[in-house]
Amino acid sequence: MSKSSKLTGNLWLNIVLFGFMGQVAWAVENNFFNLFLFNEIGGTPEDISRMVTASSVVAVLTTLFMGSLSDKINKRKIFICGGYIVWGFTVMAFALISPENVAKVMGTTPVAAVSATVMLVIVMDCIMTFMGSTSNDAAFNAWITDITSTSNRAKTESVLAILPVVALVGVTAAFGSLSVKFGYPACFIGLGLIVTICGVIGIFSIKESRTGVKTTAGFVETMTYGFRPAVIKENKNLYLSLVCMGIFAIASQVFFPYLFIYVEHYIDMSTLQLTVPVIILAVAVFAACIATLVSFIILSDKKGKAPFLFPSAAFFAIGLVLVYFADRNIIYFALSALVALVGYGLLMIMLNAAIRDFTPEDKAGQLQGIRMIFSVLLPMTIGPAVAVKVTNAFATAQYTNEYGAAVNIPAPHIYLAAAAIGLTIFVPLVFLAKNLKKSSN
């Protein structure tokens, strides 16, 4: 597929369709799966940390292997479409998981089956992550690199960065309310069907982006490409961008896995029973975020990415500190989250665009696994572990689930810890901003 400075309507259709549905599925996994495990299964914050860590390891290994394989056989479409189709079925499988169903298989009581059910959820989450990472993290992300160029990459990244925000808001409203009305099983089946249908649509809408000559390198050589010292030295700007992404993502993972649990149980306001004023405020916050991000994106296309790195990081860290001081006030919490969300969204756009700019185009698939180490494995291993330690040290309340177990409710100190980690990004940002200015001249 040849590149041009202008993306066609068909390309935009697939960017938005697969980008949005991928983010919807990930939003459910990263937020409601945690809430599902905590509320419905009887899991603890430690169980959530274990699940997040396990899925991150699977995500990185899958992306490294499948991304390299897509480079090796010179194909993207089969991984995207086939992956989304099967991904949907793995989401639907969660409709069958409950302590009651596991108890029937084990011949015991639901209370006695909680531990086994928690383990089953974690294992199934890893299986689902394998399909999601194959189709989205490895193939779709490499496909994006294939079809874009430096002239349209920031614009594409801006759309891809807004999609998680749209997905999170949509998932919070739709999945949350529907799970109350119809139950989690119906929601898992509905979401899985939509993801599978998306993959079927792609069979007819996606055009193969890889038309070059297959690589002659061995598969092991292909998989280990990004770990070689010579490659790191040759692509130092790429790895510098990845370090910045790693710090940013670690800070984000300190609070994101526990966000819905925090809002529902600490603020003591169910995310599923929102009043009209709060809904209006949420819509206003969302609209303000989008408008602010679009404004910054337009300016960044004209002035480059470098000038926006430090303000974005500052907004992110300051917003998290404000969230900490908001405590149980939902209005202050929402307004503070707005500040953090603007910084989060813009910083994600700039860093992802920088990573794509510095990625050798003929090695896009092979390097997706390296990207996942910094954006998923390290953050999802370190971030939740920090949150657990902070919560255990500062928790002031507990939640007794329906199986009689008392577990700590995440403390607001997780946002302060996230801000402290986020501030360390300013060190590598100094060098990244300098190199971005050089590359744009």
Secondary structure, DSSP 8 states (H G I E B T S, - for coil): ----SS--HHHHHHHHHHHHHHHHHHHIIIIIHHHIIIIII---HHHHHHHHHHHHHHHHHHHHHHHHHHHHTT-SHHHHHHHHHHHHHHHHGGGG--HHHHHHHHTS-TTTTHHHHHHHHHHHHHHHHHHHIIIIIIIIHHHHHHH--TTTHHHHHHHHHHHHHHHHHHIIIIIHHHHHHH-HHHHHHHHHHHHHHHHHHHHHH------S----S-HHHHHTGGG-HHHHHHTHHHHHHHHHHHHHHHHHHHHGGGHHHIIIIIS---TTS--HHHHHHHHHHHHHHHHHHHHHHHHHHHH-SHHHHHHHHHHHHHHHHHHHHHTT-HHHHHHHHHHHHHHHHHHHHHHHHHHHHTS-GGGHHHHHHHHHIIIIIHHHHHHHHHHHHHHHHH---EEE-TTS-EEE---THHHHHHHHHHHTTHHHHHHHHHHHHHHH-
